[in-house]
Structures are given as C-alpha cells and as structure tokens.
Amino acid sequence: MKTRIPCDEARALAIAFLGRRGMSQAHAGAVADHLIYATHAGHDFAGFSRLLPLAKTLEARGLGGEITTTRETDKSAFIDGANVNGYVTSVLGMDKAIELAKKSGVGIVGVSNSWFSGMLRYYVERATDAGLIGIHAANSTARVAPHGGVDRLLGTNPIAFAFPADDAPLIVDFSSAAIMWGDVLYHQQTGRPLPEGKAVDAEGRPTVDPAAALAGAFLSWGGPRGSALSVIVQALGILGGSDPIVSESGKWGYFFMAIDPELLMPLGDFKRKIAAMRSAIEVSRPDPDGPPVRVPGSSGARNITEGRKRGWIEVDDAILDVVRSG
C-alpha cells in the first residue's frame, strides 16, 4: 500500500529524518528536493526509499567535513567532497562546471571523496537551464561484474547527457548496469523478487533474491557493450578522483562537463535543430505491433512535469512508517 503526501510535507519529513542523524538543514533540504524529483520522475527506488540506506551510510561514514576546491583553472576545477553526501556535492560540481563554461565556453569538474548521488538527470538539467550542454558520469561502489565475469569490480556507473532545445531540453540518463543498487534495495524493502537476468549470487549463480544479489553481483546492461560503457564511466570516475575499484568505504568519483553550444553555432540554431531531431523521431513510423516511437528521457520529463503540477507524491507505507518514526 502507498500513501499520498503533499510535496511540502514530504520534504519536511525527509529533512527531519536526516536532521535526526545530524545532517544540516541545507544539506538535508538538497537531498529532500532530489528525492521528490526522482519520485516525480517515476523512479520510486530513487525516491523516499533512499532515506533508509542513506541513514545507514551516514552512520557508517559520518557527515563529512568542509568541501573545498583544491585545484582550478579558467576551464576546470577539482573539488574535494570531504566525505559529504553526493546529493550535495554533485550540485556544487555541476554548478561549477556551468560557471566555468559561461566564462570560457567549456567547464570540466571532478568531485572526489563523496558518495551516493541519485539521478544524474537532476544535475545535467541544470546545464540546459543555463543554455549549455551538460555531461555527467558517476562511478560508485563496486557491485557489478564485467561481462563474462561474476566478481564485483564495477559500479552501477550511470552516465547522462543534456542538450538545450526549444520547448524542453533533451536529457538522456541511463545506467550501465542491468539494475540499480537502489532498485535492488527497493525490491528487498517491499518484499518482491528481482526480474530474471539481473544478478548472480556469491557463487555466481543467477538469482532473483535481492539479498543474494546484494551479496553477489549485478550484471551489466546490454551485454559486452554495456560492460564497455561501464568501463568508460569507471575511467571518467577515476579522472574525477575515485579509487580504481571502489570499496564500501572508498571514494567515488564524479565527472562533470558543461559546453557552450555557441562555440560552434548560435544557441538558437542549436536548440531548433535538437527540437527538430526530437520531433522527427517522435513522428517516425513505429513497429507495426509496437507503441509510438519514444525519444529517450521523454517519459521521465513528462512524469516530472505532471508530478510538479499534482503537488504530491506516493510513498510505500512500510517506508513511510520508518521515515516518520525513525
């Protein structure tokens, strides 16, 4: 069962839950805004259910220290996240890339010593709000086996791209893993088995048991191609300051890039052409037995717009009970 909660009340509940664990009002507010955004997008596993593993990780890792910029040029910056949660440091990283790109045309930022950052589209969308292209890659704790293997060596390693366009930005955000860590936790929290073909247990045998998958390894999305993409994201994470293979207590690495389209063409022309490409895809002929052709990211964008208009979210009762009382 789920309960419908107004967004203002949901935000206050999340802030209070994190505040009881010592997180500052500003940091807790940043996390709460992200979780509501993710729920609007239709990803319950990245929404309020994330508060429970967040609490456990805060207990294990602590609140972190003072975030500092340790290196900066006119086009780049390197930020030490001081073991502060990634929902907070990723906003800082993307906004710094935007600031640099507005001045020099390109901004490249690495954020190290951070963890757990949620939906990547949340950050790259900020670049399109500034009329820029946004790119973001994030590696994470090793939970994914490379193609053909069963050992946990890669993170779930999502990557996102965002392009300004007429009417609405084009945002593509996807994981290189067959299933996200938060989704496995969400299945465990709600007592449901995983879909088949997503994970193996500690002995390398296929499993649909969330607990066995957490003890074993997730599989890569898209076979060898998805695994190759995961290696690319892992390398960009290393550039962002991560460990080569990230342990439970290790450093994640975030890579951010913002690009001004005006380096190559007028922004207005670029936005019109991106919109024209999107329109051509949407009106193209579908498979005779299939649904209309969909542009990547379009359903998430539609869900977010509709969710904001509604002004409420739904949260599983079991999770809501813990958030209210925990």
Secondary structure, 3 states (H helix, E strand, C coil): CEEEEEHHHHHHHHHHHHHCCCCCHHHHHHHHHHHHHHHHCCCHHHCHHHHHHHHHHHHHHCCCCCCEEEEECCCEEEEEEEEEEHHHHHHHHHHHHHHHHHHHCEEEEEEEEEECCCCCHHHHHHHHHCCCEEEEEECCCCCECCCCCCCCCECCCEEEEEECCCCCCEEEEEECECCCHHHHHHHHHCCCCCCCCCEECCCCCEECCHHHHHHCEECECCHHHHHHHHHHHHHHHHHCCCCCCCCCCCCEEEEEEEECHHHCCCHHHHHHHHHHHHHHHHCCCCCCCCCCCCCCCHHHHHHHHHHHHHCEEEEEHHHHHHHHHC
